[in-house]
Amino acid sequence: MAEELTPAIPDESEEPIKQRKNGLYPGVSDELAENMKSGWADTELRDLDPIPQAAETAARRAALSARFPGERLVIPAGNLKTRSNDTEYAFRASVEYAYLTGNQTEDGVLVLEPRDEGHEATIYLLPRSDRENGEFWLDGQGELWVGRRHSLTEAGQLYGIPASDVRELAGALREATGPVRVVRGYDAGIEAALTDKVTAERDEELRVFLSEARLVKDAFEIGELQKAVDSTVRGFEDVVKVLDKAEATSERYIEGTFFLRARVEGNDVGYGTIAAAGPHACTLHWVRNDGAVRSGELLLLDAGVETHTYYTADVTRTLPINGRFDEIQRKIYDAVYEAQEAGIAAVKPGAKYRDFHDAAQRVLTEKLVEWGLVEGPVERVLELGLQRRWTLHGTGHMLGMDVHDCAAARVEAYVDGVLEPGMCLTVEPGLYFQADDLTVPQEYRGIGVRIEDDILVTEDGNRNLSAALPRRSDEVEAWMAALKG
C-alpha cells in the first residue's frame, strides 16, 4: 500500500501550497506545486441519468416531510472510521441516509429545510478535490489517493436533489433557528453544531419513523432483495462445489468462496458469514470460521450477498459435508424443515407477526417431546419455554437494507404488529444440541441445524424469494450430488 508523500492539508486552510510550506510539506517545491495545478483535462460528466431509485427516494422524502412539517430534518451519512493508523474501514453510509437519497458517500448530509408547504431538500457533499491548493494530491482523502468523486452538479443530476458543499453546513446549522431534528450516531461534527437545538427524545422520534417506514418495501426494494437472493443462491452453489477443498483447509475456504461471489456480483456480504462445520453449528453467530471441515459432519452456512444499493439476502442451509445425511442428522434436519414449513405457511397478510414464530416453535416442541428430550405435554413445555434450551432464538426478523431491518421500530408496529403485503422477513427455525449437553443422547451432541429463507408477504399469501435453493433433505442431497458432478 502506497504511503502518502506529505502530511494532509489541514481542513480549515484554503491557502495555496506555496504560502503554507514552512516545513509543513517537506519535499514539495514551489515548482512541483505549480506544476501539479495545471495540465489536467476537464472530466466533468454531463447529462447524467438519475439513479434507478430516484422516484422512490423522492417519495420517501415526501413521506418524511409530511410527518414532520415545519421542522428542519438532518440525516447524515456518517464519516470514515480508522481501522489502523492511517487506514480506514470500508465506508457504508447510514441506512437512513441511503434510504432517502440513494447516495453512499462519506461525510454526506441530507437536510430538509421547512417551507410554507413541505420541505426543500439539499444534499451536502464534498465537492471535487481542489487542484489549485493541492488538496487532490496532498490530502490522504484527495482524489488522487481514493478516486474521483462526483461534482456537486453531477450529484444533483444523479440524485434529483440540489447539492451543496458540506464544509459549509456545520456553520449554517449553528446559525439556524427553529425546530430541528437529527439522526444521531453517525456524524459527531454535525451533532456538535446542533447541540443546543435538539433533544434526544425528538431525535429518537425521527429515527423510529425512518425505521418503521422501511417495514413495507416498495417495488424497487423488492427487486433489489430478489437480486441479492439470486446472487446468494449462486454463492451457495459455489460453496458446494469446493467442499472437498474446504476439507483440506478450513471453514475459511467456505467463507472466502462465498465472499468472492458477493464482491463480484454485489457490494459486499450483508453480514459476517457463518460457516459453521460440525459442533460449531451450535454457536449461533460463529464467525471465526477457523475450524475443520470434516466428512460425515454437517455444515451450517448462513450467508447473504448485499447489492450495490445495500439490500441484503439472509439465507441458511445446513448441508451434509459428504453429500449424505446420516440417520440422526436426517431426523433432526427433517424436524427443522417441518417447523419451517409451518412457519412459512403462517406468513400472510393480516396475520400477527408472532404467528410464524409460534407455529415453528410448536412443531419443534412436539418433536422434542416425542423424542423424550423434555417432558410434555406440549402446552406445558411451550408455556414454560423449556424448548428454548435447544431452539435458542426467535424464528425470524425483518429484512432489507439492514440484515435485521427496522430494528428501531416500536414494538406495537413490529413484533406486536400485523403483517402487510410488501413486508419481507426471514423464517429460520433451528435445533442445536451442544457438544457438552448431558441431557440429550450422545448421538445428538454437536449437531446444529438451521434452515432459513427470505419470505415476501404478498396480497394473497407469501413468496419465498430463496425457493431456488432446495430445502427438503432428499432434494438437498440430489442438488449437492448434481453440483459435485
N, C-alpha and C positions, 0 to 999 in steps of 0.2 A: 504494500500500500504506500503510495507516494506521500511524502511529508511536505507540508506547506513550506514555501520558501521564506516567508516572513510572518510576523505576528499579524493577527487580524486587525483590520481597521476598526477603531472604536466606533460603536454605533452612533454616538452622539455627534461625531465630527463629519463635516462636509467639505473640509479644506482639501485643496489639491495636494497630491503627494509631495511635490517639491517644497511646499510650505510646511510640511509636517515631518520631514525626515528627522533631523536632530537625533539620530541614533535609534529612532523607533523602527525603521525599516532597513536594517543593515543589508548591504548588497544591492540596494535599489538606487541606481544612479539617476540623475536628472535626465540623462539621455534615454535610459531604458524606460523611465516613467513617461516621457514624452512619446517615445516610440509605441508604447502599448495603448496610447489613447486613440490612435488613428489606424486607418488601413483595414477597417472591418466592413464587411458587406452588410447591407440592410436585410435583416432576416424577419421583419415584421410579416406576420401571416394575416392575409386579408380575406374577407368574405367567408368567414368560418361558419359552418353549420352549428346550430345549438346541439348540446348533448342530447342523447336519445330520451332522457327522462325530464327534459326541461319543462314540459307541460305538467308533469306530475309534481315536480318540486315547486312550481308556481302555485298549484292547487294546495299543497301542504302549507306554504307560507300564508295563503289566503285564510285557511282554517285557523292558523295560529293568530293571525291578525284579528279575526273575528272574536277569538276567545279573550284577548287582552286589549280591548280598544283604549286608545288614549295613552298607552304606556310604551316607553322605549324598551325594546327587547334586544338583548345582546347575546349572541350564540357563538362562542369561539371554537376554532378547530383544535387548538392546542399547540404546544411547542415541541421541538425535538428534546429528547431525553438522552443524557450521556450514558453510554454503555461502559466505556473505559477510557479515561484520559481524554483524548481528542477524537474519539469515535462515538457515534450515536446509534441508538436503536433505530431500526426501520420505522418510519413515521406512519401512523394510522390516525387519520382525523377523527375527532369525536363523532359518534353516531348521530347526535342531534344536528351537528353542522352539516355533515354529509347528506343526511336525510332531507334537509331543507334547501341545499344548494347543488348537490352533485359534485362539489369541489372537494379535493383531498389534500390541499396544500397546507403545510405547516405555517403557523402564525396567522392564518386567515381568521377573519371575524365577520359574521353576518350581523348587521344592525337593521332593525325595523324601526324607523322613525315614525311616530304617530302624526297623522294628518287629520284634517277635518273629517275625511272619510277614509277609514282604513289606515294603512301604513305605507311608507315608501321604503323599499329595501335597498340596501347598499352592501356590496361585498368588499371588505377591506383586505387587501393582499399586498405582498411585497411586489413592487414593480420590477422590471428588468434590471439587471445589475448595471451600475453606473460605470461606463468606460472612462469618463472624464476624471473621476477621482481615484480610479484604480480598484474600486470595490470588487469588480468582476474577477480579478485575478489575485488580489491580495487578501481578501476575506475568505476564510475557510468555508463559508456558505455562498461564496460568489459562484457565478455560473460556470466559470472555467473549471471549478472543482466538482460541482454537484450537478451540473447540467442546466440547460436553458429552462427558464420559466416563462409563462405567458405574460405578455404585456397587459396592462390594465385594459386597454382597448380590446385585445383578444379575449380576455376573461369576460368582459361584458357581453361579447358576442356568443361565447360558448355557454354561459350560464344564464343568460337572459336577465342579468342583474347589473346595474351600473357599478363599476369597480373604482375604488379609490385607494390611495396609499395608506397602508395600515400603520405606518410610522407616525402618522398624524392623528391617529384615532384616540390614543390614551389622553392626550391633551384636550381634545374636543370633548371627551366624556367627562373629564374633570370640570369643565366649564358648563356642561349641560344642566338644565333644570327640568323639573317634572318627574313623574314616577318612572322608575326603570327596574327591569329585572335582568338577571344574567344567569346563564347556565354555569354553575361553579365546577371547579376541579380541573380545569383544562389550561387556563392562562392566568398565572398569578399577576402579571403586569396589568391586564385588563381589569381584574378584580380589584387590584390596589387603586386603580383610577376611580372605582365606583364605591370605595369603602364606606363613605358616609351617605350613600344614596340608596343602598339596597338592604334588605333584611333576609335572613336565612329562610324564614317561613314563606315569604313571597317568591323567592328564587326556587324553593322546592316545588311550589305550585306550577311553575314553568316547566321544571324537569319532569314532573309527573304527567303533565298534559302531553308533552312530547313523547313520553314512553307509551302512554295509552293510545296516542294517535297511530302508533305502529301496530296495534293489535290486529287491525284488519288491513290486509295488504291490497294494494291496487294492482292493476293488470301488469304494469312494468315489474313490480316486485315479484309477482308470481312467476313471471317469465325468467327473472334472474335466479330465483330459487330452483326452478327446474333445471336451468343451465348448471347451477352448482351441483345439483344432484347427479346430473348426467355425467359430469366430469368425475364425480366421486365414484360412480359405478365403474368407470374405466380405471380409476385408481385401485379399486378392489381387485379388478381383473389382473392388473399389473402385478399385484402382490401375490396372488395365487400362482402366477407363472414363475415366480422366483422363490418359492418356499424352500426349494432344495438349497439355494444359495444362502437363505437365511439360516437354515440348519447348520451350515458350515461357518456362520459368523455369529449373529445375534439378532435380537429384536430390532436393532437399529438398521439393519438391512431392510426390514419391512417399513420402518418409519421413513427411511431415505427414498425408498421406491415410491411410496405414496406422495412424498413431498415433491418429487420430480414432476408428477402429473399435476399437482396443484400449482406449481410455478410455471409450467408450460402452458396450461390452459386457463389459469386464473391469476389472482393476485398473490395468494398465499394459502396456507391451511387456515381454516376458520378458528382453530384452537389447537392446542398441543395434541398431537396424535397419540392415542393409547394403543400400543402394540404389545399386548399382554399375553405372553405364552405361558402355558402351564398354570401353576398356582398364582402367578402374577395377575391373572384374570380376576382374582378375588379382591384385588386392590382397585377401588372404583376409579381413581384417577392416576393410574400407573403411567407416568410419562417419562420415567428414567429410560425405559426401553433398552436396557443393557443386559437383559437376561438371555439365557439359552433358549433356542427353539428346537424342540425335540419331537421326533416322530412318535406317534401314539398319544400325544397330548393335544390340547385344544389351543387355538389362538383366538383371543378376543381382540378384534380390530375395530376401534371406534375412531372414525376419522371423517373429515369433511373438507372439500375444496371451497375456498372463498373466491367469489368472482371479482372482477376488477371494480365492481360497484359495491363491494363489501357484503354481499349476501352470501350466507354460508349454508352448506348442507351439514347434516349431523346424522351419520348412519353407523350402525354397528352390526357386524356379523361375527358369529362365533364358529370357527372353522376347524375341522379335524386336520391337523398338520399333514398327516399321511393320506388324507383324502377320504377316510372312512371313520365314522363314529363307532366306538365300541358299545357294548350293551348299556352300560351305566351312563355313558356320555349321551347316548341317544335318548335314554329315558329322561334325563334332566333337560336336554335340549327340547324334546318334544313337549314337555310340560311348559316351558317358557314360550314356545311357539303357540301353544293353545291359549295361554294367557294373553299373548299379544293379539291373537285373533279376536278374543273377547274385547280387548281394549279398543282395537281399531273399529270394531262394529259399533261401539258406543260413541264414536265421534260423528256428530251430525248436528245440523243447526237446531237450536232450541234446547239441546242437551246441556246439562250442567258441566262446567269444565271438569269437575272432580269425577264425573261418571266413568271416564275411561280408566282412571286410576283404580277406582273401586272395583270395576269389572275384572281387571287384570289381577288385582290382589286376591280377589275371591278365588279365582282359578288356582293360583299358586298355593293359597292356603288349603284348598281342597286336596291338592297333591301332597302337601306336607303332612296333612292328617292321614291321608290314605297310605303314605309310606311309613307311618308310625314315628315320624320325627318330632311331632308335637301332639299333645293330647287334645282331642276335639271336645265338643262339637265345633264345627267351623265358625259358627256365630260367636262362640266364646273366644276363640283364637283371634278373630278379627276385632272384637270389642277390646281385648287387652293388647292388641298389636303384637302378639307373640311371633307372628310370621316374619316380623321385621328383622329378626336375628339373621335370616337368610335372604330376604328380599331387599333390605337395606335402604333403598332410595325411592323417591317418587317415580311415577311411571312416565313422566314427560314434562315438557316445557314448551313455551312459545319459541318460535324460530324466525330469524330474519337477519338483520344487519349485525346483531349480536347472536352468538350461539344460544345464549339464554336471554332471549329478546324480551323487551318490555318489562325489565326487572323492577323498574321504579313505579310501575302501575299500582294503583290502590288494590287492596285485597278484594274489595267488592267488585272491581272491574275485571279482575284477572282470575285468581283461584276460586273465588266465590261467585264468579260471573257465569254467563251463558255463552255457548259457542255460536258464532255467526259465520256466514259464508265469507271467505277471504282470510279467515284465520288459518295460520299454519303452525303445526305443533308436532312434536315427536311423540311416539308411543314406544316405550323401551323398557319392558319388564325384564327382570333378571333374577337368577338364583345364584347364590355364592356360598360355597361351603369351604370355609377357611381351612388351611392345611393343619391347623392346630385345634380344630373344633372337635372335642371329645364327645360331643352329644350326638354325633352322626356316625354312621358306619365308616370304616376305614376307606372303603372304595369311593365314598363321596368326597373325601377330603382333597382339597386342592383343585376342585372343579368349579369354575365360574362361567356362567352363560348369560349373555345379554343379546337380545335381538332388538334393533331399533330402526324405525322407518320414519320418514317425513311425510306427514299427512295434512292435506289441504281440505278444509271444510268447504263443501260445495252447497249449492242450493238444495240438492236432494240427498245429501249424504256426505261422502268424502272421496278423495282421490289420493292414492298412495303414490307420491312423486318418485319414490325409490323402488317401485314394484319391479323394475328391471333386474334387481338383484334377488336371486332365489332365497326363499326363507325356509320352506319345509325341508326336513332333514334329508330325505331321499333326493330332492331336487338340488340341494346344496352339493351332495356327493356327485351327482351327474354333471353339474356345472363345473366343479373342480376337475373332474376327470377329462372333460372336453377341453378345458383350458390347458391342462398339462399335456394334452395330446397323447 
